[in-house]
Amino acid sequence: PMLGNNLGGFAYNYGYGPYTLAPGESVRIVIAEASAGISRDLAEQVGRGFKEDILDPNSGEYEDIEAVVNGQTLSMTKNEWVFTGRDSLFQTFERALANFNSGFEIPESPLPPSIFSVTSAGDGIQLDWQFDGNEADIQGFQIYRASGRVDSTYRLLAEVPASARELNDGDGARITDPALYELDVPIRGRDYYYYIVSVGNPNNDGTGLTPTGTSLKSNRYYSQSYDPARLLRAAGEAMEDIRVVPNPYNPNIDRSLLLDQDGRDRIAFYEIPGICTIEIYTEIGELVRTIEHDNGSGDEFWDLRTDFRQRVVSGIYIARIINKDPNDEDFGRVAIRKIVIIL
């Protein structure tokens, strides 16, 4: 329906009553908000199946859509799949009500790690955490990983014992203990995000509709990374080895490795000195961007923006990489690279 313009925004109100109260009487109002539904993976699978499985475009008849849920293959129509999310939503409301009626005496989930650190490195992405609770109260920890965006699908990376306090997501660690990892090694140039949860011992208390026979887990949002982590190269050994990737830059090709978490364009400089300055000029010699690189790695990224946050245009650019590492035998040397950008 037409609601007029939205120049002033929207607002909503809750209204209760009317109530007839005698002196000293009161009304207690409790509000519960819930969110639940089918998973993102299942939603995408059902959506694709709905578009692909049409039988007759004239009648609009569709086949049932098959999907695997908890190891079981089910076949339902698109609407039936969607309404399984409705069941999940009302289950959440029922548990909230049962929790309230129990006096909030439901079993407590285990404490989360108090500190969770994610560090980009050349030999892998290093995960470290601190746990201040009693190790006897938990079975261990589960670490999940997502790639590309912080709000994408997280998948189980590894399960480690309660005594563990670190994990390296890289090639070397997989050689040492290949059975530990559920996912492949990270791809260089791609952004990764992690969270860790404490896994409690099996729960036998069904108060407030709490599932029994399963292990409660800590809340992921206490121990989740929001800044991207990525594999870093060791500092380059020679200025001649410096590479610009991709070059030419053309967003019409596969964009999965061209974008940062916010969907912005980026170009990578590989094999650069651990400490250097990257100056980027137009083909007529106008300096548009200066990047100070000082983290000791051989990687740096440019988001195709000028120092004034303006997006560059298609054309030829010149990158001037100045070695500023006093411990490098190439200290003071300059490398020149040409960059072609097609937008």
C-alpha positions as MATLAB code, in Angstrom:
seq = 'PMLGNNLGGFAYNYGYGPYTLAPGESVRIVIAEASAGISRDLAEQVGRGFKEDILDPNSGEYEDIEAVVNGQTLSMTKNEWVFTGRDSLFQTFERALANFNSGFEIPESPLPPSIFSVTSAGDGIQLDWQFDGNEADIQGFQIYRASGRVDSTYRLLAEVPASARELNDGDGARITDPALYELDVPIRGRDYYYYIVSVGNPNNDGTGLTPTGTSLKSNRYYSQSYDPARLLRAAGEAMEDIRVVPNPYNPNIDRSLLLDQDGRDRIAFYEIPGICTIEIYTEIGELVRTIEHDNGSGDEFWDLRTDFRQRVVSGIYIARIINKDPNDEDFGRVAIRKIVIIL';
ca = [
       0.000    0.000    0.000;
       0.989    3.608   -0.505;
       2.313    5.061    2.734;
       3.322    8.455    1.424;
       6.927    9.492    1.185;
       9.537    8.301    3.661;
      11.438   11.557    3.962;
      10.758   11.597    7.672;
      11.415    7.903    8.196;
       9.163    5.398    9.920;
       8.381    4.706   13.567;
       6.209    2.170   15.367;
       4.630    1.911   18.787;
       3.441   -0.829   21.095;
       0.078   -0.362   22.762;
      -1.317   -2.371   25.702;
      -4.535   -2.198   27.616;
      -6.732   -0.601   28.659;
      -6.544   -1.972   32.194;
      -8.667   -1.170   35.211;
      -6.304   -1.115   38.184;
      -7.094   -0.615   41.828;
      -4.684    1.409   43.972;
      -1.460   -0.558   44.487;
      -2.095   -2.918   41.592;
       0.238   -3.187   38.617;
       0.548   -4.936   35.298;
       3.679   -6.790   34.245;
       4.348   -6.941   30.517;
       7.030   -9.274   29.160;
       8.151   -9.027   25.534;
      10.052  -11.751   23.689;
      11.674  -11.252   20.293;
      12.848  -14.238   18.267;
      14.578  -14.896   14.982;
      14.835  -18.268   13.249;
      14.420  -19.883    9.856;
      16.042  -22.158    7.335;
      19.782  -21.801    6.826;
      21.287  -19.621    4.114;
      22.673  -22.683    2.325;
      19.272  -24.383    2.342;
      17.526  -21.198    1.203;
      19.887  -20.897   -1.775;
      19.526  -24.590   -2.619;
      15.722  -24.445   -2.505;
      15.675  -21.200   -4.483;
      17.833  -22.651   -7.242;
      15.772  -25.820   -7.295;
      12.547  -23.837   -7.558;
      13.798  -21.971  -10.624;
      15.307  -25.025  -12.312;
      12.595  -27.646  -11.704;
       9.646  -26.038  -13.501;
       7.663  -28.609  -15.496;
       5.307  -26.467  -17.560;
       5.824  -22.709  -17.857;
       2.180  -22.319  -18.898;
       0.671  -24.100  -15.917;
       3.377  -23.114  -13.458;
       3.710  -26.638  -12.083;
       6.897  -27.485  -10.217;
       8.567  -30.639   -9.034;
       9.285  -31.182   -5.377;
      12.715  -29.938   -4.386;
      15.172  -32.346   -2.782;
      17.598  -31.165   -0.122;
      19.704  -32.767    2.593;
      19.006  -31.661    6.166;
      20.948  -33.176    9.073;
      22.051  -36.047    6.857;
      18.512  -36.860    5.706;
      17.284  -36.291    2.138;
      13.853  -34.656    2.082;
      11.588  -33.710   -0.811;
       9.072  -30.871   -0.490;
       7.591  -28.008   -2.447;
       9.167  -24.573   -2.224;
       6.468  -23.284    0.150;
       6.755  -26.337    2.383;
      10.495  -25.736    2.672;
       9.906  -22.082    3.534;
       7.388  -22.952    6.235;
       9.852  -25.261    7.946;
      11.454  -21.957    8.910;
       8.136  -20.924   10.451;
       8.262  -24.047   12.615;
      11.753  -23.063   13.754;
      10.576  -19.556   14.603;
       7.699  -20.774   16.756;
       9.959  -23.329   18.433;
      12.181  -20.426   19.456;
       9.172  -18.548   20.863;
       8.049  -21.658   22.752;
      11.495  -22.025   24.297;
      11.514  -18.358   25.290;
       8.143  -18.792   27.011;
       9.273  -22.001   28.719;
      12.410  -20.235   29.933;
      10.318  -17.418   31.411;
       7.917  -19.842   33.096;
      10.850  -21.727   34.633;
      12.051  -18.543   36.311;
      15.023  -18.418   33.932;
      16.382  -21.637   35.444;
      17.396  -23.255   32.163;
      20.815  -24.940   31.973;
      23.612  -22.467   31.343;
      25.849  -22.819   28.324;
      29.603  -22.985   28.976;
      31.713  -19.863   29.229;
      33.132  -18.632   25.916;
      36.839  -17.974   25.439;
      37.596  -14.605   27.028;
      40.075  -13.629   24.303;
      40.119  -14.733   20.660;
      42.928  -13.457   18.441;
      43.163  -13.961   14.662;
      46.494  -13.061   13.062;
      47.335  -13.075    9.357;
      50.694  -14.718    8.659;
      52.707  -16.164    5.818;
      52.540  -19.799    6.934;
      48.830  -19.726    7.747;
      46.260  -17.778    9.723;
      47.081  -18.092   13.408;
      44.236  -18.466   15.928;
      44.905  -18.012   19.654;
      42.458  -17.902   22.541;
      42.237  -17.737   26.300;
      39.719  -19.675   28.396;
      39.110  -18.600   31.982;
      36.589  -21.297   32.876;
      37.091  -24.793   34.257;
      38.327  -27.195   31.584;
      36.417  -30.006   33.299;
      33.156  -28.256   32.357;
      33.762  -28.515   28.614;
      34.633  -31.175   26.062;
      36.651  -28.827   23.902;
      36.305  -26.083   21.323;
      34.885  -25.840   17.821;
      36.313  -23.334   15.343;
      34.274  -22.193   12.346;
      35.434  -20.329    9.239;
      33.798  -18.241    6.504;
      35.368  -16.762    3.380;
      34.673  -13.626    1.398;
      32.339  -11.805    3.789;
      31.854  -11.649    7.525;
      28.118  -12.369    7.130;
      28.468  -15.403    4.856;
      28.150  -19.101    5.730;
      30.442  -20.425    8.476;
      31.575  -24.036    8.299;
      33.293  -26.205   10.886;
      37.061  -25.923   10.513;
      38.262  -28.048   13.432;
      37.395  -29.501   16.839;
      40.143  -29.352   19.454;
      40.396  -30.584   23.070;
      39.723  -28.426   26.120;
      43.452  -28.006   26.741;
      44.092  -26.426   23.316;
      44.777  -22.696   23.111;
      45.867  -22.241   19.504;
      45.312  -23.458   15.961;
      47.131  -22.637   12.743;
      44.997  -22.628    9.610;
      47.727  -23.281    7.062;
      49.660  -25.836    5.028;
      52.214  -26.802    7.664;
      49.658  -27.630   10.333;
      47.738  -29.854    7.928;
      50.881  -31.841    7.212;
      51.398  -32.409   10.941;
      47.770  -33.324   11.709;
      45.697  -33.658    8.515;
      42.766  -35.394   10.235;
      42.131  -32.370   12.455;
      40.902  -30.086    9.679;
      37.488  -30.254    8.004;
      38.210  -27.527    5.415;
      40.914  -26.968    2.818;
      43.843  -24.626    3.353;
      43.029  -20.913    2.888;
      43.535  -19.440   -0.576;
      45.999  -16.590   -0.810;
      44.289  -13.277   -1.554;
      40.915  -14.251   -0.091;
      39.486  -12.831    3.150;
      38.594  -15.184    6.012;
      36.587  -14.814    9.225;
      36.447  -17.079   12.270;
      34.571  -17.741   15.461;
      35.176  -20.196   18.286;
      32.715  -21.773   20.734;
      33.180  -23.786   23.899;
      31.431  -27.166   23.755;
      29.948  -28.281   27.059;
      29.412  -31.783   28.364;
      26.174  -33.576   27.351;
      23.142  -31.875   28.897;
      20.586  -33.944   30.842;
      18.451  -31.078   32.161;
      15.372  -30.453   30.008;
      14.174  -27.392   31.929;
      12.626  -24.793   29.650;
      12.516  -27.163   26.669;
      16.320  -27.323   26.617;
      17.360  -30.217   24.337;
      18.742  -33.164   26.292;
      21.429  -35.565   25.185;
      23.243  -32.799   23.322;
      26.084  -30.491   24.265;
      25.337  -26.831   24.868;
      27.714  -24.357   23.258;
      28.803  -20.857   24.158;
      27.484  -17.905   22.176;
      29.586  -17.363   19.049;
      29.224  -13.571   19.208;
      31.421  -13.366   22.300;
      34.361  -14.756   20.330;
      34.089  -13.887   16.656;
      36.408  -11.987   14.319;
      35.003   -9.137   12.260;
      38.148   -7.924   10.508;
      39.371   -9.968    7.525;
      42.374  -12.278    7.895;
      44.331  -13.562    4.938;
      47.445  -15.511    4.086;
      50.461  -13.239    3.880;
      53.632  -13.863    1.951;
      57.020  -13.504    3.518;
      58.760  -10.308    2.465;
      60.124  -10.482   -1.068;
      63.783  -11.372   -1.508;
      64.473   -9.204   -4.559;
      62.916   -6.072   -6.009;
      62.839   -7.783   -9.414;
      60.305  -10.302   -8.072;
      57.580   -7.739   -7.289;
      54.296   -8.569   -9.020;
      50.977   -6.726   -9.410;
      47.949   -9.057   -9.460;
      45.701   -9.020  -11.414;
      47.242   -6.967  -14.174;
      45.411   -5.900  -16.204;
      42.584   -5.434  -13.732;
      39.269   -6.338  -15.383;
      36.199   -6.787  -13.144;
      34.356   -8.660  -15.901;
      36.336  -11.814  -15.090;
      35.845  -13.959  -11.953;
      35.469  -11.411   -9.165;
      35.842  -13.809   -6.233;
      39.501  -12.883   -5.737;
      39.171   -9.252   -6.815;
      36.962   -7.923   -4.032;
      37.346   -7.195   -0.348;
      34.635   -8.010    2.227;
      32.624   -4.906    1.262;
      32.599   -5.787   -2.420;
      35.142   -3.123   -3.329;
      37.749   -3.570   -6.050;
      41.354   -4.215   -5.057;
      44.743   -4.943   -6.592;
      47.488   -6.900   -4.824;
      51.211   -6.175   -4.690;
      53.163   -9.390   -4.045;
      56.815  -10.050   -3.162;
      57.314   -6.504   -1.899;
      59.816   -5.594    0.870;
      58.589   -5.921    4.447;
      58.852   -2.147    4.869;
      58.252    0.028    1.832;
      56.276    2.888    0.346;
      54.064    2.348   -2.692;
      53.355    5.435   -4.761;
      50.785    5.225   -7.554;
      50.789    7.745  -10.395;
      48.661    8.363  -13.460;
      50.383    8.043  -16.827;
      50.920   11.829  -16.877;
      52.745   11.708  -13.536;
      50.029   12.802  -11.091;
      50.435   11.127   -7.677;
      47.039    9.687   -6.721;
      47.816    7.321   -3.852;
      50.568    6.683   -1.308;
      50.517    3.429    0.695;
      52.840    2.919    3.658;
      53.557   -0.804    4.080;
      55.171   -1.713    7.407;
      53.789   -5.050    8.658;
      56.817   -7.064    7.519;
      54.917   -9.188    4.995;
      55.308   -9.402    1.243;
      51.666   -8.501    0.516;
      49.834   -5.210    0.198;
      46.488   -4.271   -1.343;
      45.192   -1.177   -3.117;
      41.444   -0.523   -3.192;
      41.614    1.519   -6.408;
      40.961    4.713   -4.459;
      42.973    7.913   -4.364;
      44.261    9.503   -1.169;
      41.057   11.572   -1.242;
      38.905    8.394   -1.411;
      37.900    8.970   -5.016;
      37.624    5.905   -7.243;
      40.145    5.832  -10.064;
      39.082    5.493  -13.687;
      40.175    3.161  -16.446;
      43.668    3.810  -17.673;
      47.369    3.139  -17.237;
      48.965    3.738  -13.830;
      52.554    3.598  -12.660;
      53.445    2.075   -9.265;
      56.700    3.143   -7.632;
      57.775    0.779   -4.799;
      60.510    2.211   -2.551;
      62.382   -0.212   -0.263;
      62.569    1.306    3.243;
      63.703   -1.755    5.173;
      67.082   -0.803    6.738;
      67.930   -4.480    7.217;
      67.425   -5.304    3.529;
      70.398   -5.223    1.172;
      68.104   -3.512   -1.358;
      67.378   -0.653    1.080;
      66.675    2.518   -0.886;
      66.120    0.778   -4.202;
      63.053    1.573   -6.290;
      60.978   -0.766   -8.465;
      58.610    0.500  -11.161;
      55.528   -1.430  -12.276;
      52.894   -0.543  -14.871;
      49.241   -1.225  -14.003;
      46.381   -1.401  -16.514;
      42.878   -0.865  -15.109;
      39.709   -1.583  -17.100;
      36.510   -0.573  -15.292;
];
